[in-house]
């Protein structure tokens, strides 16, 4: 089986590439630079020089499946950065995949596509997408998912499936854990509402399990939450990740309403002043850490036969350097 992957030099795409190659799949991966070429080649995959703007059917030629893991996930950037990468970029990959004759498109989505700033409590895949979200990442991931599911044409031999992890974590994380450790080292770590918000999580290898299952399983044109077992507080999971690296986070905390207000004010001030560097706290970051987000993964169990193979306790143990 020959598979094309976007985002293979990142956390999710890299983990998926390693497992697919270990299973005997041939992996071709989008590569935007010489440094990406090296990372992709080190995985055992073949780099294909293109990006989300320039991808063409020639880059995907001969591939049976496309796994789209690339996205603009940064907390800060130019106002159009999320639309350009997450919406138009996804549409470009879809167009190239169909023209190249790929039969299946697996999109790595996110529960953020449902978020307008509200609590989510035990919600399932019937919950509406947040096309009007005030958060650019959430809004554009909703629009990207809409485009992916609209492109599903099983009669035309083009099946699309969306996998929605929540709070992806584990060894090799390049986003969440580095930020936690950096803030702790600088003496800046502060909980929001004491870290009491309840959350679902997704260990990286559990997500890769689901990606492998989605190569043939799942219903066409459907989205699936991919989750660890149970739920836990933000404090429990974040403290556990930090402790795996020998770091004990302080108890310092601020109220959620205050954090969200500070984040919004800083973002507004940064935009007005044209400051390019990220504010110390964004509205999206404050929202994520202060709102409950618990999800129901029964649909993936039923349709994909997905069950988390790695427990949270085992995942935390695996994070120790």
C-alpha positions in Angstrom: 0.0 0.0 0.0 1.3 3.4 -1.0 0.4 6.4 1.2 0.9 10.1 0.9 1.2 12.1 4.1 1.2 15.8 4.8 2.8 17.0 8.0 5.2 14.0 8.2 8.0 16.2 9.7 5.6 17.0 12.6 4.4 15.2 15.7 1.4 13.3 14.4 2.5 12.9 10.8 5.9 11.6 11.9 4.4 9.1 14.3 2.0 7.8 11.7 4.8 7.5 9.1 7.0 5.4 11.4 4.2 3.0 12.1 3.1 2.7 8.5 6.6 2.1 7.3 7.1 -0.5 10.1 4.0 -2.3 8.7 5.4 -2.4 5.2 3.6 0.5 3.7 5.4 2.8 1.2 5.1 6.4 2.4 5.6 9.5 0.3 5.5 12.7 2.3 5.1 16.4 1.6 8.4 18.2 2.2 8.8 22.0 2.1 12.5 22.2 2.5 15.9 20.4 2.6 15.6 20.1 6.4 12.2 18.5 6.0 13.7 16.2 3.3 16.2 15.0 5.9 13.6 14.4 8.6 11.3 12.5 6.2 14.1 10.4 4.8 15.3 9.5 8.3 11.8 8.1 8.9 12.2 5.8 5.9 9.7 7.8 3.8 10.2 9.4 0.4 10.1 13.3 0.4 8.0 15.0 -2.3 8.9 18.7 -2.6 5.7 20.7 -2.4 3.6 22.7 0.2 -0.1 23.3 0.8 -0.1 26.0 -1.9 1.8 24.2 -4.6 0.8 20.5 -4.2 -0.3 18.9 -7.4 -1.5 15.4 -8.5 2.0 14.6 -9.6 3.1 14.7 -5.9 0.5 12.1 -5.0 0.6 10.0 -8.1 0.4 6.2 -7.4 -0.8 6.6 -3.8 -3.9 4.8 -2.6 -4.5 6.8 0.5 -3.8 10.4 1.6 -3.4 11.3 5.3 -3.7 15.0 5.8 -2.0 15.9 9.1 -0.6 19.3 8.3 -2.2 22.4 9.8 -1.5 25.8 11.2 -1.8 25.0 14.9 0.2 27.9 16.3 -1.4 30.1 18.9 -0.4 33.3 17.1 0.3 34.4 13.5 -0.9 36.7 10.7 -4.6 37.1 10.6 -5.0 35.1 7.5 -2.5 32.3 8.4 -5.2 29.9 9.6 -7.4 30.4 6.6 -4.5 30.0 4.2 -3.2 26.7 5.7 -6.2 25.1 7.3 -9.0 25.9 4.8 -7.4 26.6 1.4 -4.5 24.2 2.1 -6.9 21.4 2.9 -8.9 22.1 -0.3 -5.7 22.1 -2.3 -4.7 18.6 -1.0 -8.3 17.3 -1.6 -8.2 18.5 -5.2 -4.7 17.0 -5.8 -5.7 13.7 -4.2 -8.8 13.3 -6.3 -7.0 14.2 -9.5 -4.2 11.7 -8.6 -6.7 8.9 -8.3 -6.3 8.3 -4.5 -9.3 6.3 -3.2 -9.3 7.4 0.5 -8.6 10.7 2.3 -8.0 10.6 6.1 -8.1 14.1 7.6 -6.7 14.7 11.1 -9.3 17.0 12.5 -9.9 18.2 16.1 -12.6 18.8 18.6 -11.6 22.4 18.3 -13.9 22.5 15.2 -16.8 22.5 17.6 -15.6 25.3 19.9 -16.9 28.8 20.3 -15.6 29.2 23.8 -18.2 27.1 25.6 -17.9 24.0 27.8 -18.2 20.7 25.9 -19.5 17.9 28.2 -19.8 14.3 26.9 -20.6 15.5 23.4 -20.6 13.2 20.4 -20.2 13.7 16.7 -23.7 15.1 16.2 -22.6 18.3 17.9 -22.5 21.2 15.3 -19.3 22.6 13.8 -18.4 26.1 14.9 -18.2 28.0 11.6 -18.8 31.2 13.6 -16.1 30.6 16.3 -14.2 33.7 17.4 -11.1 31.6 17.5 -9.4 31.4 14.1 -8.0 27.9 14.7 -11.4 26.5 15.6 -13.3 28.3 12.8 -10.8 27.2 10.1 -10.7 23.6 11.4 -14.5 23.5 11.2 -14.4 24.8 7.6 -11.6 22.3 6.7 -13.7 19.4 8.1 -16.7 20.6 6.1 -14.7 20.6 2.9 -13.3 17.1 3.6 -16.7 15.6 4.3 -18.3 17.4 1.4 -15.7 15.8 -0.9 -16.8 12.3 0.0 -18.1 10.5 -3.1 -18.1 6.7 -2.3 -19.8 6.1 -5.7 -16.9 7.9 -7.3 -14.4 5.9 -5.3 -13.2 8.8 -3.1 -13.9 8.1 0.5 -13.2 10.8 3.2 -12.9 10.2 6.9 -12.2 12.7 9.7 -10.4 11.7 12.9 -10.8 14.1 15.8 -8.2 13.7 18.6 -8.3 16.0 21.7 -5.1 17.3 23.5 -2.6 15.1 21.6 0.3 14.2 23.9 3.1 11.7 24.3 6.8 11.3 23.5 7.9 13.5 20.6 5.4 16.3 21.4 6.7 19.5 19.9 4.0 21.8 21.2 2.3 21.2 24.5 5.1 19.8 26.7 7.9 22.1 25.5 5.6 25.1 26.3 4.9 23.8 29.8 8.5 23.1 30.6 9.6 26.5 29.2 7.1 28.4 31.3 8.0 26.4 34.4 11.7 27.0 33.9 11.1 30.7 33.6 8.9 30.8 36.7 5.9 31.8 34.7 3.6 28.8 35.0 0.2 29.7 36.3 -2.9 27.4 36.5 -6.2 28.7 35.3 -9.0 27.8 37.8 -6.5 25.6 39.5 -6.4 23.3 36.5 -9.9 22.0 37.5 -11.3 21.9 34.0 -12.2 18.3 32.9 -10.8 17.1 29.6 -10.6 14.2 27.2 -7.1 13.4 25.9 -5.4 11.5 23.0 -2.1 9.7 23.4 -0.1 9.8 20.2 0.1 6.1 19.7 -3.6 5.7 20.3 -4.2 8.3 17.5 -1.8 6.3 15.2 -3.8 3.2 16.0 -6.9 4.9 14.7 -5.2 6.2 11.6 -4.1 2.6 10.7 -7.7 1.4 11.3 -9.1 4.2 9.1 -7.1 2.9 6.1 -9.9 0.4 5.5 -12.4 0.9 8.4 -15.0 3.5 9.3 -17.9 4.8 7.3 -17.4 7.1 4.4 -18.1 10.8 5.0 -18.0 10.5 8.8 -16.1 12.1 11.7 -14.8 10.2 14.7 -13.5 11.3 18.1 -10.3 9.4 19.0 -9.7 9.4 22.7 -7.8 7.9 25.7 -9.8 6.0 28.3 -11.8 8.1 30.7 -11.4 11.8 31.4 -9.2 13.8 33.8 -8.6 17.3 35.0 -6.2 19.6 33.2 -4.1 19.6 36.4 -3.8 15.8 36.4 -2.6 15.4 32.8 -0.4 18.5 32.6 1.2 17.8 36.0 1.8 14.2 35.0 3.5 15.3 31.8 5.7 17.7 33.7 6.5 15.3 36.5 7.6 12.7 33.9 10.4 15.2 33.2 11.2 15.8 36.8 9.3 19.1 37.0 6.9 19.9 39.8 4.5 22.7 38.7 3.7 25.4 41.2 0.2 25.9 42.7 -0.1 29.5 41.5 -3.5 30.1 39.8 -5.8 32.7 38.4 -9.6 32.7 37.8 -10.8 31.6 34.3 -12.7 34.8 33.7 -9.6 36.9 34.4 -7.4 34.8 32.2 -9.8 34.9 29.3 -10.1 38.7 29.7 -6.3 39.1 29.8 -5.9 36.9 26.7 -8.4 38.9 24.7 -7.0 42.2 25.8 -3.5 41.2 24.9 -4.5 39.9 21.5 -6.4 43.1 20.7 -3.4 45.3 21.8 -0.9 43.2 19.8 -3.0 43.4 16.7 -3.6 47.2 17.0 0.1 47.8 17.6 1.2 45.4 14.9 3.4 43.3 17.2 4.5 40.1 15.5 5.6 38.1 18.6 3.1 36.0 20.5 1.5 37.6 23.6 2.3 35.8 26.8 -1.3 34.6 26.9 -3.8 34.4 24.0 -7.6 34.2 24.2 -7.5 30.7 22.7 -5.0 29.4 25.2 -6.9 30.8 28.2 -10.1 29.3 26.8 -8.6 25.8 26.3 -7.2 25.7 29.9 -10.4 27.0 31.6 -13.3 25.2 29.8 -14.5 21.6 30.3 -14.0 19.5 27.2 -15.2 15.9 27.6 -16.1 13.8 24.5 -17.9 10.6 23.7 -15.9 8.1 21.7 -18.5 5.3 21.3 -18.8 5.9 17.5 -15.2 5.1 16.9 -15.5 1.9 19.0 -18.5 0.9 16.9 -17.4 1.8 13.4 -13.6 1.6 13.6 -13.3 -1.1 16.2 -11.0 1.5 18.0 -10.0 1.1 21.6 -7.1 2.9 23.2 -4.2 0.4 23.4 -2.1 2.7 25.7 -3.4 3.8 29.1 -2.8 7.3 30.4 -0.6 5.8 33.2 1.5 3.9 30.6 1.7 6.9 28.4 3.1 9.1 31.2 5.6 6.4 32.0 6.7 6.3 28.4 7.4 10.1 28.5 10.2 9.8 31.0 13.5 10.8 29.2 
